[in-house]
């Protein structure tokens, strides 16, 4: 069974205020070309269709128009879409019955029966004579439906185990694909991603807990394309089809996957060409602002390239009040798109974590644990106090 695996479209996202509609249109055009050329049995979209749970009407319409254009390239193809953590599942499934007319199957939640037990059959898409797809949208571990016969201590693990058993029982010998939108515990490349989804591991699940027997596990949530290490090569994040952030410095596209029972999946990535490049001046260590600006003035990037300046700041130093305007004017003069002066801090002396002065852009990039480190140092918290504040922070996000 041949599938095209894609995820994390983040439609409606903006890059430091720049509208990315044209970038999205370029992606959809290339996706349609891929579907037309490959003629897969299924297109699987593993969550985070939108960047927010309340996309504008123009964004929602763009999704509808684009998906109809893509599916028209291969009318016999089944398309399976699951909600991610950025999506509102209720908004995503509102037209699910209409979508079936175009062979598009939309899943918002793991289905359950009247008693709250998992109803696995309702999260299955069978492709007669080709294979089967088990579609599991994003769900907080504690909110999974209870599995038959399980004690409920670990609802996510029990759910996935029961789902794998159902697939094995009803579709034995057929190519099988599990779709899921979640963070897998282990060595994960998080370039360009919020590290707080991994730190601590409370919202993660182990690869061995996703169930056994699948020909391929099509994951969404992590933006960097990669295989999950551990045992047989079967689980993969396909990554974003276009760069969402400057630190996503890797190829983007979709994966074409051929699956057979009992064999490692054969994966080939179709790399997409971006409409505009994202370029960083200053490297990981950053440069003093005047040096970074000088390099910008010397650069020869294509017109409309997005520009970020990594600006080195000393401990407690704040950006100059005119830096943004100077960088913006320099970009405008060269026909470039200025995005941000990104502060890169030198290490603060030991014991001075409580005295850190942060720009707003830096504060937004901190993980929960890093925020806790600063609060703990500033208020000299005990371990118990730190634990209570951490619990409160998680409660606010639930």
C-alpha positions, -999 to 999 in steps of 0.1 A, spaced: 0 0 0 14 34 -10 6 64 11 17 101 12 24 111 48 22 148 57 15 168 89 18 201 107 6 225 80 -1 253 105 -24 271 81 -29 307 91 5 311 108 24 343 104 61 349 105 68 378 127 38 396 113 43 386 77 13 369 60 22 335 47 -7 329 24 15 327 -7 38 302 10 8 280 18 -4 282 -18 30 271 -30 29 241 -6 -6 231 -18 5 233 -54 35 210 -48 13 186 -27 -12 184 -56 17 177 -80 30 149 -56 -5 133 -54 -9 134 -92 25 119 -98 24 92 -71 -12 82 -72 -12 69 -36 -39 47 -21 -41 72 8 -30 107 18 -26 108 56 -25 142 74 -13 137 109 -26 168 127 -20 205 132 -39 215 101 -43 250 115 -21 272 136 -49 280 160 -81 265 171 -100 296 157 -88 301 122 -103 329 102 -129 322 76 -103 330 49 -80 304 63 -107 278 67 -118 284 31 -82 281 18 -80 247 35 -113 235 19 -104 248 -16 -69 234 -14 -78 199 -2 -105 196 -29 -78 206 -55 -54 180 -41 -78 151 -39 -90 159 -75 -55 148 -86 -63 112 -76 -101 107 -73 -97 70 -61 -74 81 -32 -87 80 4 -76 110 25 -74 107 63 -71 138 85 -67 139 122 -68 168 146 -36 180 163 -31 199 195 -33 233 176 -67 223 161 -102 227 174 -115 191 169 -151 203 169 -145 229 142 -125 204 121 -152 177 121 -182 200 115 -183 191 78 -171 155 82 -201 140 65 -198 163 35 -161 155 33 -169 118 28 -183 126 -6 -147 134 -16 -134 103 2 -119 125 29 -122 110 65 -118 135 93 -112 124 129 -114 148 159 -112 125 189 -107 89 198 -142 75 196 -160 60 226 -193 43 233 -221 54 256 -203 40 286 -170 58 278 -152 27 265 -131 29 234 -149 22 201 -119 13 179 -140 6 148 -149 43 145 -113 53 142 -105 29 114 -104 35 76 -103 3 56 -90 3 21 -104 -30 6 -77 -50 -11 -50 -25 0 -47 -21 37 -61 -4 68 -54 29 86 -60 35 123 -65 72 129 -58 86 164 -62 124 168 -44 144 195 -57 136 230 -43 143 265 -32 111 280 -57 112 308 -86 118 284 -83 87 263 -114 64 264 -111 35 287 -99 3 271 -119 -29 276 -104 -50 304 -78 -23 314 -76 -9 349 -71 27 336 -38 35 353 -24 45 320 -52 53 297 -31 62 266 -10 31 268 -41 9 273 -59 26 244 -31 21 220 -26 -15 231 -63 -22 226 -63 -5 192 -34 -26 180 -52 -57 191 -83 -47 173 -64 -41 140 -45 -75 144 -78 -93 150 -98 -78 122 -72 -70 95 -46 -97 100 -21 -100 71 -29 -66 56 -6 -36 55 -15 -14 85 -8 22 93 -13 40 126 -17 78 125 -11 98 157 -4 133 168 18 132 199 53 134 213 72 101 215 96 98 244 133 94 235 160 111 214 141 136 194 155 163 171 136 195 182 152 221 160 128 249 156 103 234 181 92 243 216 113 221 239 87 223 267 67 195 249 95 171 258 110 184 290 97 163 319 80 139 296 46 141 312 28 144 279 50 119 260 45 82 252 70 55 246 73 40 212 67 5 227 34 19 241 19 27 207 12 -10 201 29 -36 179 23 -51 145 18 -20 124 36 -17 90 41 20 96 34 47 122 27 81 107 34 107 133 27 144 135 36 171 161 74 173 158 85 196 130 119 180 121 115 149 99 130 118 116 127 82 124 120 72 160 149 52 174 143 19 191 136 -15 177 123 -19 141 123 12 119 86 18 118 76 51 134 84 84 117 77 122 119 74 135 84 79 171 96 65 203 83 60 208 45 75 243 48 96 261 73 75 276 101 105 290 121 140 302 113 155 273 132 139 247 110 170 245 89 163 212 71 146 201 40 108 202 40 83 182 20 62 150 22 70 114 26 60 88 0 57 55 19 53 19 6 42 -5 33 40 -43 34 32 -66 63 64 -78 81 87 -55 62 104 -22 70 85 6 53 101 21 22 102 59 26 111 84 0 109 122 7 96 146 -20 114 178 -11 94 210 -17 109 242 -30 101 271 -7 87 303 -22 110 325 0 140 315 20 145 321 58 180 334 65 198 341 98 227 365 101 250 361 131 250 324 135 243 305 167 266 326 188 252 359 175 271 391 166 271 426 181 243 445 165 265 468 144 285 438 130 253 419 122 239 450 104 271 454 84 268 417 73 232 424 63 243 453 42 270 432 25 246 402 19 233 392 -16 201 373 -8 173 369 -33 145 395 -32 119 390 -4 141 367 16 130 366 53 158 379 75 166 373 112 195 389 130 210 370 159 223 398 181 247 390 209 238 406 242 257 406 275 242 395 308 215 420 317 219 440 284 188 450 265 185 457 227 191 493 216 159 513 211 167 520 174 179 486 164 147 473 150 141 504 129 177 504 116 175 467 106 140 472 90 153 501 69 184 481 58 162 452 47 137 474 29 166 491 10 176 456 -3 141 443 -10 142 419 19 116 410 46 129 419 81 115 397 108 134 402 141 165 410 160 169 378 180 188 382 213 215 357 219 227 359 255 262 354 268 262 332 299 253 350 331 278 346 360 270 317 384 243 325 409 228 354 388 199 335 373 176 355 396 189 388 381 183 380 344 167 407 324 149 393 294 135 408 262 99 398 255 109 377 225 132 357 248 106 352 274 82 337 249 109 311 238 115 298 274 103 263 283 83 258 315 114 244 332 135 274 323 108 297 337 108 276 369 145 279 371 143 317 371 114 319 396 131 294 419 163 314 420 145 347 424 123 336 453 146 310 468 119 283 465 121 250 482 117 218 461 81 215 473 73 251 464 88 246 429 68 214 425 35 233 434 42 261 410 51 236 383 17 219 388 -1 252 387 16 261 354 5 228 339 -30 233 351 -32 266 333 -23 249 300 -48 221 303 
